[in-house]
Amino acid sequence: MVRGDVSVGGAPVPAWHLAALNDDGDAVRIEASSDAVVLLGHAAPIGEPVFAHGPFVMNTREEIIQAVQDYQAGRFGPPPPV
């Protein structure tokens, strides 16, 4: 849930929270009582820790620090040609 007043399956979901769904059934009811922005995604659990900061997502705080330092040093360039 990004913004607005939304309930998923009848349960309210606060902004910046995740509503995890189970595999029961083939539909889910999402209701908004105000203008809302909802981000939908689907994936299997990765079974690892996740640490996020800004646009960076890694497994540890130390990896985030290294990614920020690499970005600030200009080491994030365009991908190599295929």
FIKE-539410 format. One record per residue (C-alpha): x, y, z; residue number from 1; residue in three letters. Coordinates in nm, 3 decimals. Layout:
       px       py       pz  vextor  lolum
        X        Y        Z     NUM    ALA
...
//
This chain:
       px       py       pz  vextor  lolum
    0.000    0.000    0.000       1    MET
    0.148    0.331   -0.104       2    VAL
   -0.116    0.598   -0.041       3    ARG
   -0.484    0.631    0.045       4    GLY
   -0.743    0.444    0.249       5    ASP
   -0.753    0.084    0.130       6    VAL
   -0.874   -0.247    0.267       7    SER
   -0.768   -0.585    0.132       8    VAL
   -1.006   -0.872    0.198       9    GLY
   -1.190   -0.647    0.444      10    GLY
   -0.880   -0.562    0.651      11    ALA
   -0.743   -0.205    0.643      12    PRO
   -0.385   -0.173    0.516      13    VAL
   -0.190    0.136    0.633      14    PRO
    0.029    0.330    0.391      15    ALA
    0.374    0.178    0.337      16    TRP
    0.261   -0.165    0.461      17    HIS
    0.241   -0.498    0.282      18    LEU
   -0.069   -0.715    0.266      19    ALA
    0.049   -1.073    0.225      20    ALA
   -0.206   -1.302    0.062      21    LEU
   -0.232   -1.678    0.089      22    ASN
   -0.301   -1.928   -0.190      23    ASP
   -0.666   -1.984   -0.094      24    ASP
   -0.912   -1.893   -0.369      25    GLY
   -0.868   -1.720   -0.701      26    ASP
   -0.972   -1.363   -0.618      27    ALA
   -0.913   -1.088   -0.365      28    VAL
   -1.127   -0.784   -0.292      29    ARG
   -0.943   -0.451   -0.274      30    ILE
   -1.152   -0.149   -0.177      31    GLU
   -1.041    0.214   -0.164      32    ALA
   -1.244    0.475    0.025      33    SER
   -1.026    0.759   -0.109      34    SER
   -0.787    0.815   -0.399      35    ASP
   -0.521    0.551   -0.355      36    ALA
   -0.202    0.410   -0.502      37    VAL
   -0.150    0.037   -0.456      38    VAL
    0.155   -0.156   -0.575      39    LEU
    0.085   -0.519   -0.660      40    LEU
    0.352   -0.784   -0.685      41    GLY
    0.389   -1.159   -0.676      42    HIS
    0.692   -1.368   -0.592      43    ALA
    0.802   -1.666   -0.393      44    ALA
    0.981   -1.585   -0.065      45    PRO
    1.357   -1.563   -0.118      46    ILE
    1.442   -1.698    0.227      47    GLY
    1.716   -1.438    0.290      48    GLU
    1.738   -1.116    0.487      49    PRO
    1.655   -0.799    0.293      50    VAL
    1.795   -0.455    0.375      51    PHE
    1.679   -0.151    0.177      52    ALA
    1.792    0.211    0.167      53    HIS
    1.668    0.447   -0.104      54    GLY
    1.693    0.269   -0.438      55    PRO
    1.935    0.006   -0.304      56    PHE
    1.823   -0.338   -0.183      57    VAL
    2.082   -0.581   -0.052      58    MET
    2.113   -0.848    0.218      59    ASN
    2.304   -0.648    0.481      60    THR
    2.365   -0.291    0.595      61    ARG
    2.730   -0.329    0.501      62    GLU
    2.635   -0.420    0.142      63    GLU
    2.412   -0.111    0.127      64    ILE
    2.700    0.109    0.244      65    ILE
    2.925   -0.040   -0.026      66    GLN
    2.657    0.011   -0.294      67    ALA
    2.614    0.378   -0.195      68    VAL
    2.992    0.429   -0.201      69    GLN
    3.016    0.261   -0.543      70    ASP
    2.736    0.482   -0.676      71    TYR
    2.894    0.801   -0.537      72    GLN
    3.229    0.700   -0.691      73    ALA
    3.068    0.660   -1.034      74    GLY
    3.115    0.284   -1.051      75    ARG
    2.753    0.233   -1.163      76    PHE
    2.771    0.283   -1.537      77    GLY
    2.565    0.155   -1.826      78    PRO
    2.544   -0.224   -1.856      79    PRO
    2.804   -0.389   -2.079      80    PRO
    2.693   -0.468   -2.435      81    PRO
    2.547   -0.811   -2.491      82    VAL
//
